[in-house]
Structures are given as structure tokens and as C-alpha cells.
Amino acid sequence: MADTSSQKYALITGCTPGGIGHFLAIEFAEKGFQVLGTVRDPSKYTSPHANITYLPLELTSNESIRALRERVTEITHGKLDILYNNAGRNYVVPALDYDEAELHELFQANVFSVMEMCRQFVPLLIERKGRIVQTGSVAGIMPYVWGAPYNASKAALHTYSDTLRVELAPLGVRVITVVTGGVKSNIARTHRVLPPGSYMQPLADDYERRLTHSQQLGMDTKQYARSCVRQVLGGDGLFSKTRWIWEGKMSWIVWFAWTYLPKGVLDYYFTSRFKLNKLRGTVGPDKKNSFHSQRAYLHWPGDSPSLPLEDQGMHSCRHEDEDEDEDEDDERLSSSAKFAIEDGTEPRWANLLGHNGQVRRVVTKYLARDLKNIAILHMSETNIYRCAESLQYQSRTGTLSLG
């Protein structure tokens, strides 16, 4: 029997209390929609609104999706106004460090389940000339460091949705992608660590901070949901949101950079923001751990130390075929030391050079007093320790002058 009522229905995935879907459901319910919100186990939750009904769904199971369609068809008499594919998973991991099983689960949740949801529910949407809304992400259009698998899943979702929009438009179904910036939600996971052997191990601390980066910059979830629902229901006029909605913290800045600036700008930003330049020289032919391939210089006030480094069992590390003028070399090295100070790396050099508090104080004071007095260029760890031994000897004998 056909349903002739004017009641509108919205199906929203991922409505676990406290998350984005939870507040989306409340917003639609307050707009008069009967909301069917999916969670894994409805028995665990109490509906936050009289117009919200929880239904079970396991995103990784197409069988569960088909069962959901049967249940929704019963409730709505085969009609649906809004399909909001909000549920998804996050996976913060460097591009080469993913776990294969987790990668498959990620794409199942963020891409394949969405495709199956659309396939199952489009017939219900056609009956009402309804709308499909996809929760996308700015991560799908920018090189958000240490999120390559997640970024790729969202990029795939964006492209799928763009094509779906064109194909369904003649059938009266609109497809809208919400390109989401930072939002305070339940999606971020904070208990991951880099796997042993990862190229990113030198940045382990920065990686841990990245795990909650989007949450720290997050927009209030209620505010985000309210804005999204308002725009999704904004009508079909000239200025309606017919393709992409940009919402969430920093989303408009990303839109501007993505639209008007060279792509290298985002590359530079993320390289700087997550300190990726620290990785230079840690692996490959430029690795700074070869005693013969690296150069280390120590310049003291006026001339060389009282005891040459070579006499203390340490090579100067100058290449044998190097015939540069010493004055030019000194100037180049002074610039290198200045860069180290300006770049904030001086404390690191001081710690590496100083095996005890006395030497650390000497090195720190020496660097701070006169940049021309000491410069370190491409020094390997082995050479650093040898230099430290030299500094210790000179500090004990009083031959290390501070000018």
C-alpha cells in the first residue's frame, strides 16, 4: 500500500552518541524528519529524541547493509528523503607503515560500504527525489602527513561521489559531499605507535602529536552538524549547495589554498608543520653516519685548538680532494652555524657534543657568544662523540678558550 503521508525520512550512518552522526540525527529530527540512525548495537543506547530510531549496522558487512534496507523499507514504505553516509574510520599512519588488514577495513568502511549503501538505497531515494550526503574530508584533497591511507580513502569517496552526482542527476537524486575540516569527534585514535624500522622513527614525538591534531583544531560538533544540515536542506536555487559543502575548522583556508595557490604551497606547509626536514640525511646515500663521507669542523677563536683534533685521534673530516680557500670555507661554515642557531637546533648540538654538564655549558655558551667561533657541517654521530671527547680534554686542560 502506497504511503501518501508527507513525513520525511533521513537515514544516517554512524550515530554513536557523542559523534558527528549523533548531532546530525538530532538536527534532522528537530527539522521534523523521522531519523533512522545506525549504530552497531542499538540495545546499548537510548534515543536522544522522539524522532530518532536506532537500527543495527555493521559497515564491513554487505549482508548487514541489505538487512538494513529491508528494515528501512518497512518503516518508510519504500521511500527515503536523505541518505547521509557519515560513518567511517580513521587511520593515522605513514604511507609505508600500514597494516594490510587495517587498510582493507579502512577502505571497506570509508569507500566500499558507501558504494553498497548507495546501491541499496537509491531506489528509495528516487521515489522522493531525495539526496545523498557523503561525509568527506579535507584530507582527501591535501597531503595531510601521516594519513596517506585515510587520505586515499576520502579521495576515492570524493571521486566516486562526483561521478555518482552526474549519473543520478537525471533521475532527480542530488549527491552532496561535505568536505570536512577539523571537528571534535570520536574518530581520532590516540594509542598508535610507529612500527619498528619505520623511516619516520626520528619523528616519533611529532607523530604522536599528529594523532590528535584534527581534534585540537576541531570545530564544535553541534555547530558543525547544525551548519551541515542547514546547507544540505538549503533548497535548489542558484546558490544552493549542489556539489561540495566546506565545513569544519580550517576548511575554507584549505579550499582557498587548493583552489588558488600552487600545490607546492601545501607541500611546504605540511613539511614545515610536521618537521619532515629532520629526516634528511637519515637514510640512503646521504645518510650522515659514514665517517669518511661526512665533514665536521670546529673553529676556535683566532686559530685552531691548542691540540689539533688529529693529534687527539680524531680526523678533521675534510675531504682529501678539497682545495677550497680556507677563508671561503670559514665563511661558509659560519653561515652553517648561523642557520643552526636560527633553526633552533643549537640545543640539540649542545646535547650531542656534551657528555657532561660542564662540556654542555661550554658548547652552549660558545655557540651563543660568537657564531664565527664554531660551526658544524654534516657531522656524523661518530664524529660528534669524538668532538665531544676533544672538548672534554680541552676543558679539563684549560686550553678551550671562550674568547
C-alpha positions as CSV (number, residue, x, y, z in Angstrom):
1,M,0.0,0.0,0.0
2,A,1.5,3.3,-1.0
3,D,2.4,5.9,1.6
4,T,0.7,9.2,0.9
5,S,1.9,11.0,4.0
6,S,4.2,14.0,3.8
7,Q,6.5,12.6,6.5
8,K,10.2,12.9,5.6
9,Y,12.8,10.3,6.4
10,A,16.5,10.5,6.9
11,L,18.9,7.6,7.2
12,I,22.2,8.5,8.9
13,T,25.0,6.1,9.5
14,G,27.4,6.3,12.4
15,C,25.2,7.8,15.1
16,T,27.1,6.6,18.2
17,P,26.4,9.1,21.0
18,G,28.9,12.0,21.1
19,G,30.0,11.7,17.4
20,I,29.1,13.7,14.4
21,G,26.3,11.4,13.4
22,H,24.6,11.8,16.8
23,F,24.3,15.5,16.4
24,L,23.3,15.3,12.7
25,A,20.5,13.0,13.8
26,I,19.3,15.5,16.4
27,E,19.4,18.4,13.9
28,F,17.3,16.5,11.3
29,A,14.9,15.3,14.0
30,E,14.4,18.9,15.1
31,K,13.6,19.8,11.5
32,G,10.7,17.3,11.5
33,F,12.4,14.3,9.9
34,Q,11.9,10.8,11.2
35,V,15.6,9.8,11.6
36,L,16.8,6.3,11.3
37,G,20.3,6.3,12.8
38,T,22.6,3.3,12.6
39,V,24.9,2.0,15.4
40,R,26.4,-1.4,15.9
41,D,24.2,-2.4,18.8
42,P,21.1,-0.3,19.4
43,S,20.4,-2.0,22.7
44,K,23.3,-0.1,24.2
45,Y,21.9,3.4,23.6
46,T,18.8,5.4,24.4
47,S,17.4,7.6,21.6
48,P,18.1,11.3,22.3
49,H,15.0,12.5,20.5
50,A,11.5,11.2,19.9
51,N,12.0,11.3,16.2
52,I,15.2,9.2,16.2
53,T,15.2,5.4,15.9
54,Y,18.4,3.4,16.2
55,L,18.9,0.5,13.8
56,P,21.8,-2.0,13.7
57,L,24.5,-1.8,11.0
58,E,27.9,-3.4,10.6
59,L,29.7,-1.4,7.9
60,T,32.0,-4.1,6.9
61,S,29.2,-6.5,6.0
62,N,27.2,-6.2,2.8
63,E,24.7,-8.6,4.3
64,S,24.1,-6.2,7.2
65,I,23.6,-3.4,4.7
66,R,21.0,-5.4,2.8
67,A,19.2,-6.3,6.1
68,L,19.2,-2.6,6.9
69,R,17.5,-1.8,3.6
70,E,14.7,-4.3,4.3
71,R,14.1,-2.8,7.7
72,V,14.1,0.8,6.4
73,T,11.7,-0.1,3.6
74,E,9.3,-1.5,6.2
75,I,9.4,1.7,8.2
76,T,9.3,4.2,5.3
77,H,7.1,2.3,2.9
78,G,9.9,2.2,0.4
79,K,10.7,5.9,0.4
80,L,13.6,7.9,1.6
81,D,14.4,11.6,1.5
82,I,18.0,11.7,2.9
83,L,20.7,9.1,2.9
84,Y,23.6,10.5,4.9
85,N,26.7,8.3,4.7
86,N,28.5,9.6,7.8
87,A,30.1,6.6,9.3
88,G,33.8,5.9,8.7
89,R,37.1,5.1,10.2
90,N,40.3,7.0,10.7
91,Y,43.8,5.6,10.2
92,V,46.8,7.8,11.1
93,V,49.9,6.0,9.8
94,P,52.8,6.9,7.5
95,A,52.3,6.0,3.8
96,L,54.7,2.9,4.0
97,D,53.8,1.7,7.5
98,Y,50.2,0.5,7.1
99,D,48.9,-2.8,8.3
100,E,47.3,-4.7,5.3
101,A,44.3,-5.9,7.3
102,E,43.6,-2.4,8.7
103,L,44.0,-0.9,5.3
104,H,41.3,-3.2,3.9
105,E,39.0,-2.5,6.8
106,L,39.5,1.2,6.3
107,F,38.5,1.1,2.6
108,Q,35.6,-1.2,3.4
109,A,34.3,1.3,5.9
110,N,35.1,4.6,4.0
111,V,34.5,3.6,0.4
112,F,33.1,0.1,-0.3
113,S,30.3,0.3,2.3
114,V,29.3,3.7,1.0
115,M,29.1,2.4,-2.5
116,E,26.9,-0.5,-1.3
117,M,24.7,1.8,0.7
118,C,24.1,3.9,-2.4
119,R,23.3,0.9,-4.5
120,Q,20.8,-0.4,-2.0
121,F,19.0,2.8,-1.2
122,V,19.0,4.8,-4.4
123,P,15.7,3.1,-5.4
124,L,14.1,4.5,-2.3
125,L,15.6,8.0,-2.9
126,I,14.3,8.2,-6.5
127,E,10.7,7.9,-5.2
128,R,11.2,11.2,-3.3
129,K,13.8,12.9,-5.5
130,G,16.0,12.6,-2.4
131,R,19.6,13.5,-1.5
132,I,22.7,11.5,-0.8
133,V,25.2,13.3,1.5
134,Q,28.7,12.0,2.0
135,T,31.0,12.9,4.8
136,G,34.2,13.7,3.0
137,S,37.4,15.3,4.3
138,V,39.9,18.0,3.5
139,A,42.4,15.1,3.9
140,G,41.1,13.8,0.6
141,I,42.5,16.8,-1.3
142,M,45.7,17.7,0.5
143,P,48.8,15.9,1.6
144,Y,47.9,15.6,5.2
145,V,51.1,14.0,6.6
146,W,50.9,10.5,8.2
147,G,47.5,9.9,6.9
148,A,48.1,8.6,3.4
149,P,45.7,5.5,3.7
150,Y,42.9,7.6,5.2
151,N,43.5,10.5,2.7
152,A,43.3,8.0,-0.2
153,S,40.1,6.6,1.1
154,K,38.5,10.0,1.2
155,A,39.9,11.0,-2.2
156,A,38.3,7.8,-3.5
157,L,35.0,8.8,-1.9
158,H,35.1,12.3,-3.4
159,T,35.7,11.0,-6.9
160,Y,33.0,8.3,-6.6
161,S,30.5,10.9,-5.3
162,D,31.3,13.3,-8.1
163,T,30.6,10.7,-10.7
164,L,27.5,9.4,-8.8
165,R,26.2,13.0,-8.7
166,V,26.4,13.3,-12.5
167,E,24.8,9.9,-13.1
168,L,21.9,10.4,-10.7
169,A,21.1,14.0,-11.6
170,P,18.8,13.0,-14.5
171,L,16.9,10.7,-12.0
172,G,16.3,13.6,-9.6
173,V,18.7,12.5,-6.9
174,R,21.2,15.0,-5.7
175,V,24.6,14.0,-4.3
176,I,26.4,16.3,-1.9
177,T,29.9,15.9,-0.5
178,V,30.7,17.6,2.8
179,V,34.5,18.4,2.7
180,T,35.1,18.3,6.5
181,G,37.9,20.1,8.2
182,G,38.7,19.8,11.9
183,V,35.8,18.6,14.0
184,K,35.8,17.4,17.6
185,S,34.5,13.8,17.1
186,N,35.1,10.2,18.2
187,I,37.1,9.3,15.1
188,A,40.6,10.1,16.3
189,R,42.6,7.3,17.9
190,T,45.5,8.2,20.1
191,H,47.1,4.9,21.0
192,R,49.1,4.1,17.9
193,V,52.9,4.0,17.8
194,L,55.3,3.8,14.8
195,P,56.3,0.3,13.9
196,P,59.9,-0.7,14.4
197,G,62.0,0.1,11.4
198,S,59.8,3.0,10.2
199,Y,61.6,5.7,8.3
200,M,59.6,8.1,10.5
201,Q,61.2,7.0,13.8
202,P,63.2,10.2,14.1
203,L,59.8,12.0,14.2
204,A,58.1,9.7,16.7
205,D,57.2,12.5,19.1
206,D,55.7,14.6,16.2
207,Y,53.8,11.6,15.0
208,E,52.2,11.2,18.5
209,R,51.1,14.9,18.4
210,R,49.7,14.3,14.9
211,L,47.3,11.7,16.2
212,T,45.1,14.3,17.9
213,H,45.9,17.2,15.6
214,S,42.5,17.4,13.9
215,Q,40.8,17.3,17.4
216,Q,42.9,20.1,18.8
217,L,41.9,22.3,15.9
218,G,38.3,20.9,15.9
219,M,35.1,22.8,15.4
220,D,32.3,22.2,17.9
221,T,30.4,19.1,16.8
222,K,27.0,20.6,17.4
223,Q,27.9,23.7,15.4
224,Y,29.3,21.6,12.6
225,A,26.1,19.4,12.4
226,R,23.8,22.4,12.5
227,S,25.6,24.1,9.7
228,C,25.7,21.0,7.5
229,V,22.0,20.3,7.9
230,R,21.1,23.9,7.1
231,Q,23.2,23.8,3.9
232,V,22.0,20.3,2.9
233,L,18.4,21.5,3.2
234,G,19.1,24.8,1.6
235,G,16.9,24.3,-1.5
236,D,17.5,24.0,-5.2
237,G,18.1,27.7,-6.1
238,L,21.1,29.3,-7.8
239,F,23.2,29.4,-4.7
240,S,22.2,26.0,-3.3
241,K,24.9,23.6,-2.2
242,T,24.6,21.1,-5.1
243,R,28.1,19.7,-5.1
244,W,30.6,20.3,-2.2
245,I,30.0,21.8,1.2
246,W,33.1,23.0,3.0
247,E,32.7,22.8,6.8
248,G,34.8,22.4,9.8
249,K,37.9,24.2,11.2
250,M,40.3,25.4,8.5
251,S,38.1,24.0,5.7
252,W,37.8,27.4,4.0
253,I,41.5,28.0,4.2
254,V,42.1,24.6,2.6
255,W,39.6,25.5,-0.1
256,F,41.4,28.7,-0.8
257,A,44.8,27.1,-1.0
258,W,43.5,24.2,-3.1
259,T,41.7,26.5,-5.5
260,Y,44.1,29.4,-5.9
261,L,47.6,28.5,-4.8
262,P,50.2,26.3,-6.3
263,K,50.1,22.7,-5.0
264,G,53.6,23.2,-3.7
265,V,52.3,25.6,-1.0
266,L,50.5,22.7,0.8
267,D,53.6,20.5,0.4
268,Y,55.7,23.2,2.0
269,Y,53.2,23.8,4.8
270,F,53.0,20.1,5.9
271,T,56.7,19.6,5.5
272,S,57.3,22.5,7.9
273,R,54.3,21.8,10.2
274,F,55.4,18.3,10.9
275,K,59.2,18.9,10.7
276,L,59.8,16.4,7.9
277,N,63.1,18.1,7.1
278,K,64.5,16.3,10.1
279,L,64.5,13.1,8.0
280,R,67.1,14.5,5.5
281,G,70.3,12.5,5.7
282,T,68.9,9.8,7.9
283,V,68.8,7.1,5.2
284,G,70.1,6.4,1.7
285,P,73.3,7.7,0.1
286,D,73.1,11.0,2.0
287,K,72.9,9.2,5.4
288,K,75.1,11.0,7.9
289,N,76.7,8.0,9.6
290,S,79.7,7.4,7.4
291,F,82.9,8.6,9.0
292,H,84.7,9.0,5.6
293,S,81.8,10.6,3.7
294,Q,81.0,13.3,6.3
295,R,82.7,16.5,7.2
296,A,83.0,18.1,10.7
297,Y,84.7,21.3,11.5
298,L,85.4,23.0,14.8
299,H,86.7,26.6,14.6
300,W,88.1,28.3,17.7
301,P,88.9,32.0,18.4
302,G,91.7,33.2,16.3
303,D,93.1,29.8,15.1
304,S,92.9,26.1,15.7
305,P,92.7,24.5,19.1
306,S,95.9,24.1,21.1
307,L,95.9,20.4,20.5
308,P,94.9,19.6,16.9
309,L,92.0,17.2,16.6
310,E,94.2,14.8,14.5
311,D,96.7,14.7,17.4
312,Q,93.9,13.6,19.7
313,G,93.0,10.6,17.5
314,M,90.3,12.5,15.5
315,H,90.2,13.4,11.8
316,S,89.2,16.8,10.7
317,C,86.9,15.0,8.2
318,R,88.0,17.4,5.5
319,H,87.9,15.6,2.1
320,E,91.4,14.9,0.7
321,D,90.5,16.4,-2.7
322,E,89.1,19.5,-1.2
323,D,91.1,22.5,-2.3
324,E,88.7,25.4,-1.3
325,D,90.3,28.5,0.0
326,E,90.2,28.4,3.8
327,D,88.7,31.9,4.1
328,E,85.8,30.9,1.9
329,D,85.4,27.7,3.8
330,D,85.3,29.5,7.1
331,E,82.7,31.9,5.8
332,R,80.6,29.0,4.5
333,L,80.8,27.2,7.8
334,S,79.9,30.3,9.8
335,S,76.7,30.6,7.7
336,S,76.0,27.0,8.5
337,A,76.4,27.6,12.2
338,K,74.1,30.7,12.0
339,F,71.5,28.6,10.3
340,A,71.7,26.0,13.1
341,I,71.1,28.7,15.7
342,E,68.2,30.3,13.8
343,D,66.7,27.0,13.1
344,G,66.5,26.2,16.8
345,T,68.9,23.2,16.6
346,E,71.6,24.6,18.8
347,P,70.4,22.8,22.0
348,R,70.4,19.5,20.1
349,W,74.0,20.1,19.0
350,A,74.9,21.1,22.6
351,N,73.5,17.9,23.9
352,L,75.2,15.7,21.3
353,L,78.5,17.4,21.9
354,G,78.3,17.5,25.7
355,H,78.8,14.2,27.5
356,N,78.6,16.1,30.8
357,G,77.1,19.3,32.2
358,Q,80.4,21.1,32.0
359,V,81.0,20.5,28.3
360,R,77.4,21.1,27.5
361,R,77.6,24.6,29.1
362,V,80.9,25.3,27.3
363,V,79.4,24.4,23.9
364,T,76.2,26.3,24.5
365,K,78.0,29.4,25.7
366,Y,80.5,29.1,22.9
367,L,77.8,29.0,20.2
368,A,75.8,31.8,21.8
369,R,78.8,34.1,22.2
370,D,80.2,34.2,18.7
371,L,78.8,32.3,15.7
372,K,82.1,32.5,13.9
373,N,83.8,30.6,16.6
374,I,82.2,27.2,16.0
375,A,80.4,25.6,13.1
376,I,79.3,22.1,12.5
377,L,78.5,20.9,9.0
378,H,77.1,17.4,8.2
379,M,78.6,15.8,11.3
380,S,78.1,12.1,11.7
381,E,77.2,10.7,15.2
382,T,80.6,9.0,15.4
383,N,82.3,12.3,14.7
384,I,80.1,14.1,17.2
385,Y,81.3,11.8,20.0
386,R,84.9,12.3,19.0
387,C,84.5,16.0,19.0
388,A,82.9,15.7,22.5
389,E,86.0,13.8,23.7
390,S,88.2,16.6,22.3
391,L,86.1,19.3,24.0
392,Q,86.2,17.4,27.3
393,Y,90.0,17.1,27.1
394,Q,90.4,20.8,26.3
395,S,88.0,21.9,29.0
396,R,89.9,19.8,31.6
397,T,93.3,21.2,30.5
398,G,92.1,24.8,30.2
399,T,93.1,25.0,26.5
400,L,89.5,25.7,25.4
401,S,89.1,29.5,25.2
402,L,85.8,31.3,25.2
403,G,87.4,34.3,23.6
